[in-house]
Amino acid sequence: MNRKLRIGVIGGGIGGAALTASLQQWGMEAHLFERTAAFREVGAGVQMTPNAVKVLKALGLDGELQRLGYLPQAIVGRNWRTGREKFRTPLSDACPQLFGAEFYHLHRADLLAMLIGLVDARFITHNARCVSVLNLDGKAVARFDNGEQFEADVIVGADGVHSVVRDALFGDEAPRFTGHICWRAAIALGERSDFISPVSAVWLGPNGHVVTYTISGGRVLNIVAVSEAADWQEASWHLPSNRDELLRTFSGWHPDLLRILSCAQNVLKWGLFDRDPMQRWSQGHITLLGDAAHPMLPFLAQGAAMAIEDGYVLASVLAANAGDIPEALRLYEDERLPRTSRVQLSARERGKIYHLPTPWQQFRRDVRYRFNALMNPHACGLEANWVFSYDATAFSPPAGETRPFGG
């Protein structure tokens, strides 16, 4: 093609911002449409595992990661009642050697700001609520609630688990409530050195678990607490909560954990929803990315990471196949669908392992953790070597001739 590809990205979350930044650095005309008046991220912390950090570094964010991120020494699993250590997976020293990049803890707002900072502000539109998309005469069109529309070579739905773009392509099918409720909260540490830990702690209990880890360069403690529930009756998928509800839910857990929960601030709760893996994400010149394509439970800490990988791979296939959009989207699906499907299903399974309800089941799991740790400390706990070792920046589209990144 003699002109730049024109691409519309629906949704200004982490996945949409990562995609738009990648497309623009490939020299494409990428427009980002966000339905709210300002970019915002609900929830405090996000774990950027080595597979995602490789992409962020390729985008030029190494310095920002070092400035705003936190490098945990390890992930440590603990018993919910006794506090006894069940597994320890080294991170800060091991990840660069084993996987080629670091493992960072970040504030979600910091991560989003980093990515938005890479996007040309002239191509960002706020208060743009997409109501429909369609393929029309070899193009894609997005329509918005103010009556305006945007025509492009490609439209990408990065608009989350309740995706308008997905519904337009594949029908309005509600996501499945997974039987989990998640509380997120934070503690501004200030001078409270007693809460600062160099590790990410995972408290494993019957029918629930709690994760605590430091973000914002060590200034904030992030809390993610998950408990099982029969249903989710609320009209909204996330709601304000409070520390009293959090403490009631985890009553009887270890005193150290309850001391942390008793200081929780800005408590929110979610019903966790997901979907089964899809057979395809694209129709014509329209495709999906991130949670719109593969919403997943947070138990492998891969929701944002998968969206970031998606964005990099999609940008590379579009750059290499600008003259054949359907082929580019086929290559994108061929590369990403098997991986994201495996991560979706593995995250579900990890939730079951973390939440084993009986002492006997927990004992058998913990024995396996100890045995695996003797062989390889990265073979216990997360058991995510296959996730972390992937490198989206090494993906080479099989068709066409690519330009150097940023060219």
C-alpha positions as CSV (number, residue, x, y, z in Angstrom):
1,M,0.0,0.0,0.0
2,N,1.2,3.5,-0.8
3,R,-0.7,5.1,2.1
4,K,-0.7,4.4,5.8
5,L,-3.1,1.9,7.2
6,R,-5.9,3.6,9.2
7,I,-6.9,1.7,12.3
8,G,-9.6,2.5,14.9
9,V,-9.1,1.1,18.4
10,I,-12.2,0.9,20.6
11,G,-11.3,1.1,24.3
12,G,-8.6,3.1,26.1
13,G,-7.6,0.6,28.8
14,I,-4.2,-1.1,29.0
15,G,-4.7,-3.3,25.9
16,G,-6.1,-0.5,23.7
17,A,-3.3,1.8,24.7
18,A,-0.6,-0.8,24.1
19,L,-2.0,-1.6,20.7
20,T,-2.3,2.1,19.7
21,A,1.3,2.8,20.8
22,S,2.5,-0.2,18.9
23,L,0.6,0.7,15.7
24,Q,1.9,4.3,15.8
25,Q,5.4,3.2,16.3
26,W,5.1,1.0,13.2
27,G,4.1,4.2,11.3
28,M,0.4,3.4,11.0
29,E,-2.5,6.0,11.5
30,A,-4.0,4.6,14.7
31,H,-7.0,6.4,16.4
32,L,-7.9,5.5,20.0
33,F,-11.5,6.0,21.2
34,E,-12.2,6.0,24.9
35,R,-15.8,6.2,26.2
36,T,-15.0,8.2,29.4
37,A,-13.9,11.8,29.7
38,A,-10.4,10.8,31.0
39,F,-8.3,7.7,31.1
40,R,-8.7,5.8,34.3
41,E,-7.9,2.3,35.7
42,V,-10.1,0.7,38.4
43,G,-8.0,-1.1,41.0
44,A,-4.5,-0.4,42.2
45,G,-1.9,-3.1,41.4
46,V,-0.9,-5.1,38.3
47,Q,1.8,-7.7,38.0
48,M,3.9,-7.3,34.9
49,T,5.4,-10.7,34.3
50,P,8.5,-11.1,32.1
51,N,6.5,-11.9,28.9
52,A,4.8,-8.5,29.2
53,V,7.9,-6.7,30.2
54,K,9.7,-7.7,27.0
55,V,7.0,-5.9,25.0
56,L,7.1,-2.8,27.3
57,K,10.9,-2.6,26.9
58,A,10.5,-2.9,23.1
59,L,8.1,0.0,23.2
60,G,10.8,2.1,25.0
61,L,9.5,2.0,28.5
62,D,12.5,0.4,30.3
63,G,13.3,3.7,32.2
64,E,9.7,4.2,33.2
65,L,9.5,0.6,34.5
66,Q,12.6,1.2,36.6
67,R,11.3,4.5,37.9
68,L,7.7,3.5,38.8
69,G,7.9,-0.3,39.2
70,Y,8.8,-2.5,42.1
71,L,10.9,-5.7,41.8
72,P,9.7,-8.4,44.2
73,Q,12.3,-10.9,45.4
74,A,9.9,-13.8,45.3
75,I,6.4,-15.1,45.4
76,V,5.7,-16.9,48.6
77,G,2.7,-19.1,49.3
78,R,1.4,-19.3,52.9
79,N,-1.2,-21.3,54.7
80,W,-4.3,-19.2,55.5
81,R,-4.5,-20.1,59.2
82,T,-0.9,-21.0,60.3
83,G,1.0,-18.7,58.0
84,R,3.4,-21.5,57.2
85,E,5.3,-21.2,54.0
86,K,4.2,-23.6,51.3
87,F,6.3,-22.5,48.3
88,R,8.8,-19.8,47.4
89,T,9.4,-18.9,43.7
90,P,12.5,-16.6,43.2
91,L,11.8,-13.6,40.9
92,S,14.2,-10.6,41.0
93,D,17.4,-12.5,40.4
94,A,16.0,-15.4,38.5
95,C,13.6,-13.9,36.0
96,P,16.1,-12.0,33.8
97,Q,18.3,-15.1,33.7
98,L,15.5,-17.6,33.0
99,F,13.1,-15.5,30.9
100,G,15.0,-12.6,29.5
101,A,13.2,-9.8,31.5
102,E,12.2,-8.7,35.0
103,F,9.0,-9.2,36.9
104,Y,7.6,-5.9,38.0
105,H,4.8,-4.7,40.3
106,L,3.1,-1.5,39.1
107,H,0.2,0.7,39.9
108,R,-2.3,0.2,37.1
109,A,-2.7,3.9,36.6
110,D,1.1,4.3,36.2
111,L,1.1,1.5,33.6
112,L,-1.7,3.1,31.6
113,A,-0.1,6.5,31.8
114,M,3.2,5.0,30.5
115,L,1.4,3.6,27.5
116,I,-0.8,6.6,26.8
117,G,2.3,8.7,26.9
118,L,3.5,6.9,23.8
119,V,0.4,7.7,21.8
120,D,0.1,10.9,19.7
121,A,-2.6,12.9,21.6
122,R,-4.0,14.2,18.3
123,F,-5.4,10.7,17.6
124,I,-7.2,10.2,21.0
125,T,-10.9,10.9,21.3
126,H,-12.7,10.9,24.7
127,N,-16.4,10.6,25.4
128,A,-16.7,8.3,22.4
129,R,-19.1,5.5,23.3
130,C,-19.1,2.9,20.5
131,V,-22.6,1.5,19.9
132,S,-21.9,-0.7,16.8
133,V,-19.4,-1.8,14.2
134,L,-19.8,-3.3,10.8
135,N,-17.8,-4.3,7.7
136,L,-18.7,-2.2,4.7
137,D,-17.2,-2.3,1.1
138,G,-13.8,-3.6,2.2
139,K,-13.6,-1.2,5.1
140,A,-14.7,-1.3,8.8
141,V,-16.9,1.3,10.4
142,A,-17.4,2.1,14.1
143,R,-20.5,4.1,15.1
144,F,-20.8,6.2,18.3
145,D,-23.7,7.3,20.4
146,N,-23.4,10.9,19.3
147,G,-24.2,9.9,15.7
148,E,-20.6,10.1,14.5
149,Q,-18.8,7.3,12.8
150,F,-15.3,6.4,12.0
151,E,-14.2,4.5,8.8
152,A,-10.9,2.6,8.9
153,D,-9.0,-0.3,7.3
154,V,-9.3,-2.1,10.6
155,I,-11.4,-1.7,13.7
156,V,-10.2,-3.4,16.9
157,G,-12.4,-4.0,19.9
158,A,-10.3,-3.6,23.0
159,D,-13.4,-2.7,25.0
160,G,-13.3,-5.3,27.8
161,V,-15.3,-8.2,29.0
162,H,-18.6,-6.4,28.2
163,S,-17.4,-5.7,24.6
164,V,-19.8,-3.9,22.2
165,V,-17.6,-4.9,19.3
166,R,-17.7,-8.6,20.3
167,D,-21.4,-8.5,20.6
168,A,-21.7,-6.9,17.2
169,L,-19.6,-9.6,15.6
170,F,-20.7,-12.7,17.4
171,G,-24.0,-11.9,19.2
172,D,-24.9,-10.7,22.6
173,E,-24.0,-13.5,25.0
174,A,-23.5,-12.6,28.6
175,P,-20.1,-13.5,30.2
176,R,-20.3,-16.3,32.8
177,F,-20.1,-15.5,36.5
178,T,-17.3,-17.8,37.8
179,G,-18.4,-18.1,41.4
180,H,-15.7,-15.7,42.6
181,I,-15.9,-12.3,44.2
182,C,-12.7,-10.2,44.2
183,W,-11.9,-7.3,46.6
184,R,-9.2,-4.9,45.7
185,A,-7.8,-2.3,48.1
186,A,-4.6,-0.5,48.9
187,I,-2.6,0.8,51.9
188,A,-0.6,4.0,51.6
189,L,2.5,3.0,53.5
190,G,4.1,6.3,54.3
191,E,6.4,5.5,57.3
192,R,4.8,2.0,57.9
193,S,7.9,-0.1,57.3
194,D,6.2,-3.0,59.1
195,F,3.9,-3.6,56.1
196,I,6.7,-3.3,53.5
197,S,7.7,-6.8,52.3
198,P,10.1,-7.6,49.5
199,V,7.9,-10.5,48.4
200,S,4.5,-11.1,46.9
201,A,2.5,-13.1,49.5
202,V,-0.2,-15.5,48.4
203,W,-2.4,-16.7,51.3
204,L,-4.0,-20.0,50.3
205,G,-7.3,-20.9,52.1
206,P,-10.4,-23.0,51.7
207,N,-12.6,-21.4,49.0
208,G,-10.5,-18.3,48.7
209,H,-7.1,-16.7,48.7
210,V,-5.5,-13.3,49.3
211,V,-2.5,-11.7,47.5
212,T,-0.5,-8.7,48.9
213,Y,2.3,-7.0,47.1
214,T,4.1,-3.7,47.0
215,I,3.6,-1.2,44.1
216,S,4.4,2.5,43.3
217,G,8.1,2.0,44.0
218,G,7.4,0.7,47.5
219,R,5.0,3.4,48.6
220,V,1.7,1.4,48.4
221,L,0.7,-2.1,49.5
222,N,-1.8,-3.7,47.1
223,I,-4.4,-6.2,48.2
224,V,-6.3,-8.7,46.1
225,A,-8.7,-10.9,48.0
226,V,-10.9,-13.6,46.3
227,S,-13.7,-15.6,47.9
228,E,-16.1,-18.0,46.4
229,A,-19.8,-17.2,46.2
230,A,-22.9,-18.8,44.8
231,D,-24.0,-15.9,42.6
232,W,-23.6,-12.2,41.9
233,Q,-26.8,-10.3,42.1
234,E,-25.5,-6.8,41.7
235,A,-26.4,-4.7,38.7
236,S,-22.9,-3.4,38.3
237,W,-19.8,-5.7,37.8
238,H,-17.8,-3.7,40.3
239,L,-19.0,-1.8,43.4
240,P,-17.7,0.1,46.4
241,S,-17.1,-2.0,49.5
242,N,-15.4,-1.5,52.9
243,R,-12.8,-3.0,55.2
244,D,-15.5,-4.4,57.5
245,E,-17.0,-6.6,54.7
246,L,-13.4,-7.7,53.8
247,L,-12.7,-8.6,57.4
248,R,-15.9,-10.5,57.8
249,T,-15.3,-12.5,54.7
250,F,-11.8,-13.6,55.8
251,S,-12.6,-13.9,59.5
252,G,-10.4,-16.6,61.1
253,W,-7.5,-16.2,58.8
254,H,-4.0,-15.6,60.1
255,P,-3.6,-12.5,62.4
256,D,-0.8,-11.0,60.2
257,L,-3.1,-11.0,57.3
258,L,-6.1,-9.6,59.2
259,R,-3.8,-6.8,60.5
260,I,-3.2,-5.8,56.9
261,L,-6.8,-6.1,55.9
262,S,-7.8,-3.9,58.9
263,C,-5.9,-1.0,57.3
264,A,-7.3,-1.4,53.8
265,Q,-8.3,1.8,52.0
266,N,-10.5,2.5,49.0
267,V,-12.0,-1.0,49.0
268,L,-13.8,-2.2,45.9
269,K,-15.3,-5.5,45.0
270,W,-15.9,-7.3,41.7
271,G,-17.8,-10.3,40.5
272,L,-15.3,-12.2,38.4
273,F,-16.6,-13.1,34.9
274,D,-15.0,-15.0,32.0
275,R,-15.9,-16.8,28.8
276,D,-14.9,-20.0,27.2
277,P,-12.1,-19.7,24.6
278,M,-13.3,-18.6,21.2
279,Q,-12.7,-20.3,17.8
280,R,-12.1,-17.0,16.1
281,W,-11.9,-13.3,16.9
282,S,-12.3,-11.6,13.5
283,Q,-14.8,-11.0,10.8
284,G,-13.7,-9.1,7.7
285,H,-11.7,-6.1,8.8
286,I,-12.8,-6.2,12.5
287,T,-11.1,-8.1,15.3
288,L,-10.8,-8.3,19.1
289,L,-8.0,-7.9,21.6
290,G,-7.5,-8.5,25.3
291,D,-10.5,-9.1,27.6
292,A,-12.9,-8.6,24.6
293,A,-11.4,-11.7,23.1
294,H,-10.3,-13.8,26.1
295,P,-11.5,-12.5,29.5
296,M,-9.8,-14.6,32.2
297,L,-9.6,-15.1,35.9
298,P,-6.7,-13.2,37.6
299,F,-5.0,-16.3,39.1
300,L,-2.1,-16.3,36.7
301,A,-1.8,-12.5,36.7
302,Q,-2.1,-12.5,32.9
303,G,-5.1,-10.4,31.9
304,A,-3.1,-7.2,31.2
305,A,-0.1,-9.1,30.0
306,M,-2.1,-11.0,27.3
307,A,-3.6,-7.8,26.0
308,I,-0.1,-6.2,25.8
309,E,1.2,-9.2,23.9
310,D,-1.9,-9.1,21.6
311,G,-1.2,-5.5,20.7
312,Y,2.4,-6.1,19.7
313,V,1.6,-9.1,17.6
314,L,-1.4,-7.5,15.9
315,A,0.7,-4.4,15.0
316,S,3.4,-6.6,13.5
317,V,1.1,-8.6,11.3
318,L,-0.7,-5.5,10.1
319,A,2.7,-3.9,9.2
320,A,3.7,-7.0,7.3
321,N,0.4,-7.6,5.5
322,A,-1.0,-4.1,4.9
323,G,-2.4,-5.1,1.5
324,D,-4.3,-8.1,2.8
325,I,-6.2,-7.3,6.1
326,P,-8.1,-10.6,6.3
327,E,-4.8,-12.5,6.0
328,A,-3.2,-10.3,8.6
329,L,-6.0,-11.0,11.0
330,R,-5.8,-14.7,10.3
331,L,-2.1,-14.7,11.2
332,Y,-2.9,-12.7,14.3
333,E,-5.4,-15.4,15.4
334,D,-3.1,-18.2,14.5
335,E,-0.4,-16.8,16.8
336,R,-2.5,-15.6,19.7
337,L,-5.6,-17.9,20.0
338,P,-3.8,-21.1,21.1
339,R,-1.7,-19.2,23.7
340,T,-4.5,-17.1,25.2
341,S,-6.9,-20.1,25.3
342,R,-4.3,-22.1,27.2
343,V,-3.8,-19.2,29.7
344,Q,-7.6,-18.8,30.1
345,L,-8.1,-22.5,31.0
346,S,-4.9,-22.6,33.2
347,A,-6.1,-19.6,35.2
348,R,-9.4,-21.4,35.9
349,E,-7.5,-24.5,37.1
350,R,-5.1,-22.4,39.2
351,G,-8.1,-21.0,41.1
352,K,-9.3,-24.5,41.9
353,I,-5.8,-25.4,43.2
354,Y,-5.6,-22.3,45.4
355,H,-9.1,-22.8,46.8
356,L,-9.0,-26.5,47.8
357,P,-11.7,-26.8,50.4
358,T,-10.6,-29.7,52.7
359,P,-7.4,-30.1,54.8
360,W,-6.6,-33.4,53.0
361,Q,-6.8,-31.8,49.6
362,Q,-4.6,-28.9,50.8
363,F,-2.1,-31.4,52.3
364,R,-1.7,-33.3,49.0
365,R,-1.2,-30.0,47.1
366,D,1.4,-28.8,49.6
367,V,3.3,-32.0,49.4
368,R,3.5,-31.7,45.7
369,Y,4.7,-28.1,46.1
370,R,7.5,-29.2,48.4
371,F,8.5,-32.1,46.1
372,N,8.5,-29.9,43.0
373,A,10.5,-27.2,44.8
374,L,13.3,-29.7,45.5
375,M,13.6,-30.3,41.8
376,N,13.1,-26.7,40.6
377,P,11.7,-23.7,42.6
378,H,10.0,-22.4,39.5
379,A,8.1,-25.7,39.2
380,C,6.0,-25.0,42.2
381,G,3.5,-22.2,43.1
382,L,2.7,-20.3,39.9
383,E,4.2,-23.0,37.6
384,A,4.2,-20.5,34.9
385,N,7.6,-20.9,33.1
386,W,5.7,-21.5,29.8
387,V,3.9,-18.2,30.3
388,F,6.9,-16.1,31.2
389,S,9.3,-17.5,28.5
390,Y,7.1,-16.4,25.6
391,D,8.5,-13.4,23.6
392,A,6.0,-11.5,21.5
393,T,8.8,-9.3,20.2
394,A,10.4,-12.3,18.6
395,F,7.3,-13.1,16.6
396,S,8.0,-12.8,12.9
397,P,4.9,-12.7,10.6
398,P,5.4,-15.2,7.8
399,A,4.0,-12.9,5.0
400,G,5.4,-9.7,3.7
401,E,8.6,-7.8,4.6
402,T,8.5,-5.8,7.8
403,R,10.2,-2.5,8.5
404,P,12.4,-1.9,11.6
405,F,10.2,-1.1,14.6
406,G,9.4,2.5,14.7
407,G,10.1,2.9,11.0
